[in-house]
Amino acid sequence: MTAKTFHARRLPDHGAQSGWMALLPPRTTRPALDDTVTTDVVIIGAGFAGLAAAVRLADLDPKLSVVVIDADIVGNGASGRNSGFLIDLPHDIASGNFGVVAAAKNRDEILVARTAIQHYARLAQENAWDQDIFDPSGKYAFAMTEAGTAHLKAYSKQLKSMGEANQLLGAAETEELTGTRSFKSGLFTPGAVMVQPAAMVRAIADSFRDPVSLFERTPALAIETASSGCVVKTPKGTINAGRVILATNGHAESFGFGKGKLLHVFTYASLTEPFAPSLLGGSRKWGATPAAPMGTTIRRINGPDGDRLLIRSRYTYNPNIEAGVGTMKRAGTRHDRKFADRFPDHRHLKMQYRWGGAMALTWNSVPLFGQLEDRIFAACACNGIGGTKSTSAGIAAAELLIGHHSRLGDIFRAFDKPQPLPLSPLIGLGARLNLAYREWQAGRE
Ligand SMILES: Cc1cc2nc3c(=O)[nH]c(=O)nc-3n(C[C@H](O)[C@H](O)[C@H](O)COP(=O)(O)OP(=O)(O)OC[C@H]3O[C@@H](n4cnc5c(N)ncnc54)[C@H](O)[C@@H]3O)c2cc1C
């Protein structure tokens, strides 16, 4: 085996703190690595994928030593700054998708999603997480337009044909639930789980005990592979490991993996200041995804200081995996408009926190998964549905490394490889136009 070195050309900068992190009490972070350590497996990246890989390795071989490192503190990455929907069903079942192959594909997608949800349900039970962290409440999808309503009805029918429970809601029912008249209809699916994402990833990280250890603020600067093992270099330390799991999402490309195959897209969220529960009728806790895939997500949460509304909307192409001040500002303006459209009587509510986060997509919507090099495995680029898919990718990568067979592993191994993106600079223009067109298509949704 020839020795190889993969340098990180770029390290993550996650940008403004998320509202989720801001709402949590202070935590003692795990120290940065400042020494030389030796371990069986090193996992780079402590998001959904990396944390799930560590948990699964510990399940499969409790004696295996595992070191997890993250460039930042746990919770600052995309896994701690998303909208917190763990969704068990495919976002969209294309019309005409009733063939045997399509039905099997839908079933596989559901298995991938539900494996992740079961993984967290088990951790929730073992660690006695309360419903502010992990709430198996189901989720809604809301339509703002007639076209959105037609879409929800068609989706409901397709779900029923697959034997999946769901319930359509009319305008009066959505008003009763949300306290606003803006939504024309809704669809409830009971299998989704709503999480406080930063609290959940922190809770998992804090549950690690010897022989699983975690070092925060410890970026991997280089990975060297040789027949004797791997060496991961960090600013003040060195990790000698048998094998590496790369769980760095789009930053796999920063090491040269998936080069020219990952599309770096950001999406954004804003969280209101707290308000008195009596200010807005309806239920005090619910979450709804849009009726159109590129539309706007809304969530109501509550805490000791009152209730808040979260809005997630807008997609941008950010090839450097960073969002600048101007992009953040434009996303904020969009949020205010979408918020006022949904809650016209509460448009005076101020957004207390605004943030963005990175997602890695691929042209053919498959993850960057599997053994990339001798001793290097990947669970990256899960196309924006990381709550479930990145988690399952991490589980499947751990199983692949150990040689454990499962149906989940079969599904991940059967994914095609990511296809090359069209040539730059066309890709930049193409991606921006495509996102703009699809956002336009989503319209008021
Ligand atoms: C605003 C927003 C809302 C979203 N809402 C949802 C939702 O409701 N449901 C859903 O399913 N998905 C949602 N997503 C997508 C989801 O958050 C991501 O797909 C998921 O978090 C990806 O998980 P991951 O573990 O693969 O990657 P990440 O969470 O990105 O973790 C990768 C980690 O690797 C670390 N890293 C990178 N490079 C290095 C290095 N060189 N050395 C060490 N560490 C490194 C990073 O710091 C990071 O912590 C949303 C995303 C955003 C931004």
The ligand as an SDF file (V2000), in Angstrom:
LIG
                    3D

 53 58  0  0  0  0  0  0  0  0999 V2000
  -31.0180   25.8440    8.9260 C   0  0  0  0  0  0  0  0  0  0  0  0
  -31.0370   24.3550    8.6150 C   0  0  0  0  0  0  0  0  0  0  0  0
  -32.2010   23.6280    8.8020 C   0  0  0  0  0  0  0  0  0  0  0  0
  -32.2160   22.2470    8.5460 C   0  0  0  0  0  0  0  0  0  0  0  0
  -33.3170   21.5300    8.9020 N   0  0  0  0  0  0  0  0  0  0  0  0
  -33.2850   20.1790    8.8270 C   0  0  0  0  0  0  0  0  0  0  0  0
  -34.3460   19.4100    9.3470 C   0  0  0  0  0  0  0  0  0  0  0  0
  -35.3030   19.9270    9.9390 O   0  0  0  0  0  0  0  0  0  0  0  0
  -34.2860   18.0640    9.1940 N   0  0  0  0  0  0  0  0  0  0  0  0
  -33.2210   17.4450    8.5900 C   0  0  0  0  0  0  0  0  0  0  0  0
  -33.2090   16.2150    8.4610 O   0  0  0  0  0  0  0  0  0  0  0  0
  -32.1620   18.1530    8.1390 N   0  0  0  0  0  0  0  0  0  0  0  0
  -32.1570   19.4970    8.2640 C   0  0  0  0  0  0  0  0  0  0  0  0
  -31.0750   20.2180    7.8580 N   0  0  0  0  0  0  0  0  0  0  0  0
  -29.9060   19.4990    7.3090 C   0  0  0  0  0  0  0  0  0  0  0  0
  -29.0980   18.8140    8.4270 C   0  0  0  0  0  0  0  0  0  0  0  0
  -28.8540   19.6960    9.4830 O   0  0  0  0  0  0  0  0  0  0  0  0
  -27.7650   18.2940    7.8690 C   0  0  0  0  0  0  0  0  0  0  0  0
  -28.0250   17.5160    6.7220 O   0  0  0  0  0  0  0  0  0  0  0  0
  -27.0680   17.4230    8.9140 C   0  0  0  0  0  0  0  0  0  0  0  0
  -26.8390   18.1510   10.0910 O   0  0  0  0  0  0  0  0  0  0  0  0
  -25.7540   16.8850    8.3870 C   0  0  0  0  0  0  0  0  0  0  0  0
  -25.1700   16.1280    9.4200 O   0  0  0  0  0  0  0  0  0  0  0  0
  -23.6720   15.6350    9.2880 P   0  0  0  0  0  0  0  0  0  0  0  0
  -23.2950   14.9480   10.5370 O   0  0  0  0  0  0  0  0  0  0  0  0
  -23.5290   14.8920    8.0030 O   0  0  0  0  0  0  0  0  0  0  0  0
  -22.8240   16.9590    9.0840 O   0  0  0  0  0  0  0  0  0  0  0  0
  -22.5410   18.2050   10.0600 P   0  0  0  0  0  0  0  0  0  0  0  0
  -23.5730   18.3970   11.0610 O   0  0  0  0  0  0  0  0  0  0  0  0
  -22.2030   19.3150    9.1210 O   0  0  0  0  0  0  0  0  0  0  0  0
  -21.2550   17.7180   10.8350 O   0  0  0  0  0  0  0  0  0  0  0  0
  -19.9750   17.7390   10.2690 C   0  0  0  0  0  0  0  0  0  0  0  0
  -19.0030   18.1390   11.3580 C   0  0  0  0  0  0  0  0  0  0  0  0
  -17.6750   18.0120   10.8330 O   0  0  0  0  0  0  0  0  0  0  0  0
  -16.8950   19.0080   11.4280 C   0  0  0  0  0  0  0  0  0  0  0  0
  -15.7040   19.1930   10.5870 N   0  0  0  0  0  0  0  0  0  0  0  0
  -15.6190   19.6010    9.3050 C   0  0  0  0  0  0  0  0  0  0  0  0
  -14.3330   19.6210    8.9030 N   0  0  0  0  0  0  0  0  0  0  0  0
  -13.5930   19.1900    9.9510 C   0  0  0  0  0  0  0  0  0  0  0  0
  -12.2040   18.9780   10.1630 C   0  0  0  0  0  0  0  0  0  0  0  0
  -11.2920   19.2320    9.2190 N   0  0  0  0  0  0  0  0  0  0  0  0
  -11.8000   18.5110   11.3710 N   0  0  0  0  0  0  0  0  0  0  0  0
  -12.7010   18.2450   12.3570 C   0  0  0  0  0  0  0  0  0  0  0  0
  -14.0190   18.4420   12.2080 N   0  0  0  0  0  0  0  0  0  0  0  0
  -14.4570   18.9100   11.0220 C   0  0  0  0  0  0  0  0  0  0  0  0
  -17.8020   20.2360   11.4830 C   0  0  0  0  0  0  0  0  0  0  0  0
  -17.3940   21.1610   12.4530 O   0  0  0  0  0  0  0  0  0  0  0  0
  -19.1550   19.5890   11.8010 C   0  0  0  0  0  0  0  0  0  0  0  0
  -19.4510   19.6360   13.1760 O   0  0  0  0  0  0  0  0  0  0  0  0
  -31.0440   21.6020    8.0460 C   0  0  0  0  0  0  0  0  0  0  0  0
  -29.8760   22.3410    7.8370 C   0  0  0  0  0  0  0  0  0  0  0  0
  -29.8620   23.6910    8.1250 C   0  0  0  0  0  0  0  0  0  0  0  0
  -28.5790   24.4540    7.9230 C   0  0  0  0  0  0  0  0  0  0  0  0
  1  2  1  0
  2  3  1  0
  2 52  2  0
  3  4  2  0
  4  5  1  0
  4 50  1  0
  5  6  2  0
  6  7  1  0
  6 13  1  0
  7  8  2  0
  7  9  1  0
  9 10  1  0
 10 11  2  0
 10 12  1  0
 12 13  2  0
 13 14  1  0
 14 15  1  0
 14 50  1  0
 15 16  1  0
 16 17  1  0
 16 18  1  0
 18 19  1  0
 18 20  1  0
 20 21  1  0
 20 22  1  0
 22 23  1  0
 23 24  1  0
 24 25  2  0
 24 26  1  0
 24 27  1  0
 27 28  1  0
 28 29  2  0
 28 30  1  0
 28 31  1  0
 31 32  1  0
 32 33  1  0
 33 34  1  0
 33 48  1  0
 34 35  1  0
 35 36  1  0
 35 46  1  0
 36 37  1  0
 36 45  1  0
 37 38  2  0
 38 39  1  0
 39 40  1  0
 39 45  2  0
 40 41  1  0
 40 42  2  0
 42 43  1  0
 43 44  2  0
 44 45  1  0
 46 47  1  0
 46 48  1  0
 48 49  1  0
 50 51  2  0
 51 52  1  0
 52 53  1  0
M  END
$$$$
